[in-house]
Amino acid sequence: MKPIFVLDEPHPHRIHFGAPARFLGIALALEGAPIDVIEIWRDDAKVFQASANLPCPELAALPIPRADSCRFDFRMQVDDARYELRANGETLFVYEVRDAARLQELARKVDAMPLPDAARLAVTQGIANPDNYRDSSVSGLITTAAYLRVAGIRTQDVRDVLDIGCGTGRMLVGWHCDDPSRTLTGTDIDADLIQWNREHLGDVARWEVGTVWPPLPLADASVDVVQLISVFTHLPLDCQRAWVAEIRRVLRPGGAAIITLHGDLYAHLLLDAASRAQWAESGYFEVARGAEGGSGFGTFHQPQFARELFGAFANVSRFERGIIEPPQRHFPVGSLQDVYLLR
């Protein structure tokens, strides 16, 4: 199984060419030799290396050797070039900055938007890190645009976007700052978050308190793109099936949905041996330790099961751990969840 690799920083829109940039992230081998060093290569030459054994409290609970000490943190000058982050002879991430001026302008607009308080940041993001939150609004849009390009959809042609499970609207903020003329809609079952959105982001989108089960307050064929990030991962199977039908109803012909699921990696990390055996046999497994739609309710999908679940759509593309084409080049929208693009 391929290593866990997460690059937290630097987001491309924060890069200033010729100046040192902070590279922060996680590199954890799941099998084979441990990852001791991250190497940076440019033009087939190693230009830098740093240790990958700093404390990692985020993964410390995992029953994997070195999970508690798999972070890297170093500074390196970045130019307008292509860099490869490698470990144990394998390229884990290709880093390059394209269209820097446009990204920086988008980031300036996002930075000017209202920011939720620490408690709401933690509910939405899992951590109360305002810089990471804002960065994810920009990088989330860039990564989403890359998924849509696979389906032949240009973001400039997208006029109506629906975010189900929108939280405090961080993904829709990116869509809005990219083009304020778009019509955006966000729904979430957390009424407090929706109220915050209405008070602080009223000009960004239409905000609706959602329900665990459909329907949506939208007309047929009224949306170009629907995104559900970490939503099906917390819904029972019958509810997922109902949402597939509802998403297809509101999408325009040629429209697309982006849905994230817990795939092989999450099953390997979070399920015990007996549960993994059931998951392997049936292709699907639920952990119901809380209410439907909440973090205590978890679901795990194998690819073939997911394709059958999404069978109402003409085209279904899967990106394991969210990677469009190995090696990874984009910051994830769903924290190493599998991403499915439904057309």
C-alpha positions in Angstrom: 0.0 0.0 0.0 1.3 3.4 -0.9 2.5 5.8 1.8 0.3 8.4 3.4 1.5 11.7 2.1 -0.1 15.1 3.0 1.4 18.4 2.1 -0.1 21.1 4.3 2.0 24.0 3.0 3.0 25.9 0.9 -0.1 26.5 -1.1 0.8 27.7 -4.6 -1.0 31.0 -4.1 1.3 31.8 -1.1 4.5 31.4 -3.0 6.8 34.3 -3.6 9.5 33.3 -6.1 13.0 33.6 -4.9 12.0 33.7 -1.2 12.1 30.8 1.3 8.8 28.8 1.6 7.8 26.6 4.4 7.1 22.9 3.5 5.0 21.2 6.1 3.4 17.9 5.9 3.2 14.2 6.7 5.0 11.2 5.1 4.2 7.8 6.6 5.1 4.4 5.2 2.3 1.8 5.6 4.5 -1.1 4.7 8.2 -1.7 3.9 11.0 0.6 4.9 10.0 3.7 7.1 10.3 7.1 5.5 13.2 8.9 7.2 13.9 11.6 4.7 12.0 13.8 2.2 14.1 14.6 -0.8 13.4 17.6 -3.1 14.4 17.1 -6.8 14.6 19.7 -9.5 15.5 18.9 -13.1 16.5 15.4 -12.1 18.9 16.6 -9.5 18.5 16.5 -5.7 18.5 20.1 -4.4 17.4 19.6 -0.8 16.5 17.0 1.8 14.9 17.1 5.3 14.1 14.6 8.0 10.6 13.2 8.2 10.5 12.2 11.9 9.0 15.2 13.7 6.1 14.6 16.1 2.7 14.0 14.5 -0.1 14.0 17.1 -2.7 13.9 14.3 -1.8 10.2 13.4 -0.4 9.1 16.8 -3.4 6.9 17.6 -2.9 4.8 14.4 -1.5 1.3 15.0 1.3 1.9 12.5 5.1 2.2 13.3 6.3 5.8 13.3 2.7 7.2 13.1 3.5 9.4 16.0 6.6 10.8 14.4 6.1 11.2 10.6 6.0 15.0 10.0 8.4 17.1 8.0 8.9 20.8 8.4 11.6 22.8 6.4 12.1 25.9 4.5 13.4 26.1 0.9 13.6 28.8 -1.7 11.1 28.1 -4.6 11.4 29.4 -8.1 9.3 29.1 -11.2 10.2 25.4 -11.7 8.9 21.9 -11.3 9.9 20.2 -8.0 9.4 16.5 -7.0 9.1 15.5 -3.3 10.5 12.0 -3.1 10.9 9.3 -0.4 12.5 5.9 -0.6 13.0 6.4 -4.3 9.3 7.2 -5.0 7.9 10.6 -6.2 5.1 11.4 -3.7 4.2 14.9 -4.9 5.0 17.1 -7.9 5.0 20.8 -6.9 4.9 23.6 -9.4 3.2 27.0 -9.5 1.3 28.0 -12.6 -0.5 31.3 -13.2 0.8 32.7 -9.9 -0.6 36.2 -10.5 -4.2 34.9 -10.9 -3.9 32.6 -7.8 -2.5 35.5 -5.7 -5.4 37.8 -6.7 -7.9 35.0 -5.9 -6.2 34.6 -2.5 -6.4 38.3 -1.8 -10.2 38.2 -2.4 -10.6 35.2 -0.2 -8.5 36.8 2.6 -10.9 39.7 2.6 -14.0 37.5 3.3 -15.4 37.2 6.8 -13.8 34.4 8.9 -15.7 32.1 11.2 -14.7 32.0 14.9 -12.5 29.3 16.2 -15.3 27.0 17.4 -17.1 27.1 14.0 -13.7 26.6 12.2 -13.2 23.4 14.2 -16.7 22.2 13.4 -16.2 22.8 9.7 -12.5 21.9 9.3 -11.6 19.7 12.3 -9.0 22.2 13.4 -9.2 25.9 14.3 -6.5 27.1 11.9 -7.7 30.3 10.0 -4.7 30.3 7.5 -5.4 26.7 6.6 -9.1 27.4 6.3 -8.6 30.3 3.9 -6.0 28.4 1.9 -8.4 25.5 1.4 -11.0 27.9 -0.2 -8.4 28.7 -2.9 -6.8 25.3 -3.3 -10.2 23.6 -3.1 -11.4 25.5 -6.1 -8.2 24.8 -8.1 -8.5 21.1 -7.3 -12.2 21.0 -8.2 -11.4 22.7 -11.5 -8.9 20.0 -12.2 -11.5 17.3 -11.6 -14.0 19.0 -13.8 -11.4 19.3 -16.6 -11.3 15.5 -16.7 -15.0 15.6 -17.6 -14.4 18.3 -20.2 -16.0 21.0 -18.1 -14.4 24.5 -17.9 -15.0 26.4 -14.6 -15.7 29.6 -16.6 -18.7 27.7 -18.0 -20.1 26.8 -14.6 -22.9 29.2 -13.6 -24.7 27.3 -10.8 -23.1 25.4 -8.0 -24.7 23.5 -5.1 -22.7 22.5 -2.0 -24.4 19.9 0.1 -22.9 19.8 3.6 -21.4 23.3 3.0 -20.5 24.0 6.7 -19.4 27.7 6.9 -19.2 27.9 3.1 -15.4 27.7 2.6 -15.7 25.9 -0.8 -18.4 28.2 -2.0 -16.3 31.2 -1.0 -13.7 30.1 -3.5 -16.3 29.8 -6.3 -17.7 33.2 -5.4 -14.3 35.0 -5.3 -13.4 33.4 -8.7 -16.6 34.8 -10.3 -19.2 36.7 -8.1 -21.8 36.5 -10.9 -22.3 32.7 -10.3 -25.4 31.5 -8.5 -24.4 29.5 -5.5 -26.4 27.4 -3.0 -25.2 25.9 0.2 -27.1 23.5 2.5 -26.1 21.9 5.8 -27.9 20.1 8.6 -26.2 22.4 11.2 -28.6 25.3 11.6 -26.0 27.4 13.5 -23.5 27.3 10.6 -26.2 28.2 8.1 -27.2 31.2 10.3 -23.6 32.3 10.5 -23.4 32.1 6.7 -26.6 34.2 6.2 -25.3 36.9 8.6 -21.7 37.1 7.2 -21.9 35.6 3.6 -25.3 36.7 2.5 -24.0 38.0 -0.8 -22.0 34.8 -1.6 -24.8 32.2 -1.8 -28.3 31.2 -0.9 -28.0 29.3 2.4 -30.5 26.6 3.4 -30.8 24.5 6.5 -30.8 21.0 5.0 -32.0 17.6 6.1 -30.3 14.2 6.3 -32.7 12.9 3.6 -33.7 14.6 0.4 -35.5 16.5 -1.2 -33.7 19.8 -2.0 -35.6 23.1 -2.5 -34.4 23.3 -6.1 -36.0 22.8 -9.5 -35.2 20.0 -11.8 -32.1 20.5 -14.0 -31.1 23.7 -12.3 -27.5 23.1 -11.3 -24.2 22.7 -13.2 -22.1 21.3 -10.4 -23.0 19.5 -7.1 -20.3 18.9 -4.6 -20.6 16.6 -1.5 -17.4 16.6 0.4 -17.4 14.2 3.4 -21.2 13.7 3.2 -21.8 10.2 1.9 -19.1 9.1 4.4 -21.7 9.8 7.2 -25.0 8.6 5.7 -26.6 5.2 5.7 -26.8 3.3 2.4 -30.5 3.8 1.7 -30.0 7.5 2.3 -27.1 7.6 -0.1 -29.2 6.0 -2.8 -31.9 8.6 -2.3 -29.4 11.4 -2.6 -28.0 9.9 -5.9 -31.4 10.1 -7.4 -31.9 13.7 -6.0 -28.5 14.9 -7.3 -29.3 13.5 -10.8 -32.7 15.3 -10.6 -31.2 18.8 -10.0 -28.2 18.5 -12.3 -28.5 19.9 -15.8 -27.8 17.6 -18.8 -24.0 17.5 -19.0 -23.6 18.6 -15.4 -21.3 16.9 -12.9 -21.3 15.8 -9.2 -18.2 15.5 -7.1 -18.6 13.0 -4.1 -15.9 11.8 -1.7 -15.9 8.4 0.0 -13.8 6.5 2.5 -11.9 4.0 0.3 -9.2 1.4 0.8 -7.0 3.6 2.8 -9.6 4.5 5.4 -10.8 0.9 5.7 -7.2 -0.1 6.3 -6.6 2.5 9.0 -10.0 2.7 10.8 -11.6 -0.7 10.6 -10.7 -3.7 12.8 -9.9 -7.1 11.2 -13.4 -8.4 11.5 -15.0 -5.3 10.0 -12.4 -5.2 7.2 -13.3 -8.8 6.3 -17.0 -7.9 6.0 -16.1 -4.8 4.0 -13.9 -7.0 1.7 -16.7 -9.5 1.2 -19.6 -7.1 0.6 -17.8 -4.0 -0.8 -19.5 -1.8 1.8 -19.4 -1.3 5.6 -21.1 1.0 8.1 -20.0 2.0 11.6 -23.1 3.4 13.4 -21.7 5.0 16.5 -23.7 8.2 16.3 -26.6 9.8 14.5 -27.0 9.7 10.7 -25.1 12.6 9.2 -22.8 13.0 12.2 -19.2 12.2 12.6 -19.9 9.1 14.7 -21.6 7.5 11.7 -19.0 6.2 9.2 -19.2 4.4 5.9 -16.6 2.6 3.7 -16.9 1.8 0.0 -15.0 -0.4 -2.4 -14.7 1.0 -5.9 -17.0 -1.6 -7.6 -19.7 -1.1 -5.0 -19.4 2.7 -5.4 -19.8 2.4 -9.2 -22.9 0.4 -8.8 -24.2 3.0 -6.3 -23.7 5.7 -8.9 -25.0 3.6 -11.8 -27.7 6.2 -12.7 -24.9 8.4 -14.2 -23.6 7.9 -17.7 -19.9 8.4 -16.7 -18.3 7.7 -13.3 -14.6 8.5 -12.7 -12.7 7.5 -9.6 -9.6 9.2 -8.2 -8.1 7.1 -5.5 -7.2 9.3 -2.5 -8.3 12.2 -4.6 -5.2 11.9 -6.9 -6.1 12.7 -10.5 -3.0 11.1 -12.0 -0.1 9.8 -10.0 2.0 11.3 -8.6 -0.1 13.7 -6.6 -0.1 17.4 -7.8 -3.1 19.0 -6.1 -4.1 19.7 -2.5 -7.0 17.4 -1.6 -10.6 18.5 -1.1 -11.5 15.5 1.1 -8.4 14.6 3.1 -7.2 11.5 1.2 -10.8 10.3 0.6 -11.5 8.7 -2.8 -13.1 11.2 -5.1 -15.8 10.2 -7.6 -16.8 12.4 -10.5 -20.3 11.7 -11.9 -21.3 13.1 -15.2 
